[in-house]
Amino acid sequence: MASKTPRRSFSRSSSSFSYRRRFVLSTEGRITEPEYFRHLLEFCPHVVVECLKTDGKSAPPYVLKRIKKSLKETPLERRDEAWLLVDKDKWADDQLQPLWEWAQKDERRNLAISCPAFDFWLLLHFEEGSGAHSLQVCRARLRKLDSRYDKSIAGLKGKFSLDAVKQAIERARNRDSPHSAPYSGTPGCTGVYRLVERILEAEGEWRDGHP
């Protein structure tokens, strides 16, 4: 569900780990995604995750425009990564294709699609997600954990343990499959796990380099 997940090896010199890896995220959501990744950084304090402001514009062209503008102002370093996070729920393939094409041009660029939405990724922290093929179903199940759940994860925050994050990664990986058009999206799948996995790996690399 992502354009690609680059797997690079780096020499483990002390200088190579003095730089904190930077992940630049352009998302549809103005609330949910930034809140989630702020919480994730409690487990990864040596990683920089920058969620770009959405200004309420969530259509794929705006998601792409924001990250292009940001990277023009502050280019990626060699080991940094840029990610586009979009939901399949509302968008046609031709609206997502330009994002996929942009991601193909640099191994540091990535596209993570959630079908139906980012809420499905959240749900995988607590269950297998079987049959959760609509945004309404995902949110209904999340409300069983927090009756106030809408877009904010404030009421769920304490439930997102590191073990739950790792379980979500495994569940999402097991549901992932190759596609002829990687931006099409398969119901009940999400590519966000690839990004979260990369962030956890970056934290591990930093710690390995700083005994």
C-alpha positions, -999 to 999 in steps of 0.1 A, spaced: 0 0 0 30 23 -3 49 32 -34 81 15 -20 100 12 12 137 18 6 160 -4 25 193 12 28 224 2 48 246 28 65 280 26 80 277 27 118 302 54 125 295 77 155 292 107 131 266 90 109 243 87 139 247 122 153 221 134 129 185 128 139 166 113 109 138 135 96 105 123 83 84 150 65 47 140 63 20 155 41 -14 142 53 -50 146 45 -60 149 81 -55 181 101 -60 164 135 -58 126 136 -25 120 118 -5 148 136 -18 137 170 -9 100 163 27 108 152 32 132 181 23 103 204 45 79 184 75 102 191 71 94 228 87 60 218 111 76 193 125 108 209 156 108 187 136 110 154 122 142 138 87 138 124 73 169 107 36 169 99 29 197 75 -1 220 82 -31 211 60 -50 244 60 -81 224 57 -73 213 21 -72 175 20 -75 167 -17 -45 147 -32 -32 177 -53 -30 198 -21 -13 170 -2 13 168 -30 16 206 -33 24 210 4 52 186 4 68 199 -28 67 234 -13 82 222 20 110 203 4 119 232 -19 123 253 12 141 227 33 155 198 11 159 163 25 192 152 37 206 119 24 189 97 51 157 117 55 124 106 40 92 123 27 58 106 29 24 113 14 -4 99 35 -38 97 19 -71 79 22 -85 59 -7 -121 64 6 -129 94 -14 -105 96 -43 -104 80 -77 -72 64 -91 -65 92 -115 -64 116 -85 -38 95 -67 -16 86 -97 3 119 -97 13 113 -60 25 78 -69 45 91 -99 61 118 -77 72 92 -51 88 70 -78 113 97 -87 134 95 -55 140 66 -32 135 89 -2 99 97 -14 70 74 -4 33 71 -7 11 54 20 -25 48 11 -51 37 37 -83 20 25 -107 31 36 -89 57 57 -62 64 83 -87 53 110 -82 17 98 -45 20 108 -56 31 142 -80 2 145 -53 -23 138 -37 -14 171 -66 -32 188 -80 -58 164 -75 -76 131 -97 -52 113 -117 -79 95 -147 -64 76 -137 -28 84 -140 -17 48 -157 17 54 -148 47 74 -181 44 93 -173 9 104 -138 18 115 -150 48 136 -178 27 151 -153 1 163 -130 28 176 -159 44 195 -162 11 214 -128 19 229 -135 56 233 -171 68 230 -159 103 222 -137 93 192 -143 113 161 -110 127 147 -90 133 179 -72 103 194 -70 121 228 -92 94 245 -73 66 229 -38 79 235 -31 58 266 -41 27 247 -14 31 220 14 12 237 46 3 218 34 -33 218 1 -22 202 21 -3 176 42 -33 167 10 -55 166 -6 -30 142 25 -32 119 23 -70 119 -14 -70 111 -10 -44 84 19 -63 68 -1 -95 68 -30 -78 50 -7 -61 24 -4 -74 -11 11 -62 -44 -11 -44 -69 -9 -37 -106 -16 0 -96 -2 6 -62 -23 37 -57 -56 18 -62 -60 7 -26 -74 -26 -14 -102 -25 11 -89 -33 46 -53 -24 39 -30 4 49 6 14 39 11 35 70 28 5 87 58 10 64 63 46 76 59 37 113 83 8 108 108 32 93 105 56 122 110 28 147 140 16 128 155 51 127 151 53 165 169 19 168 197 31 146 202 62 166 203 42 199 227 17 184 250 45 175 248 61 210 256 33 235 
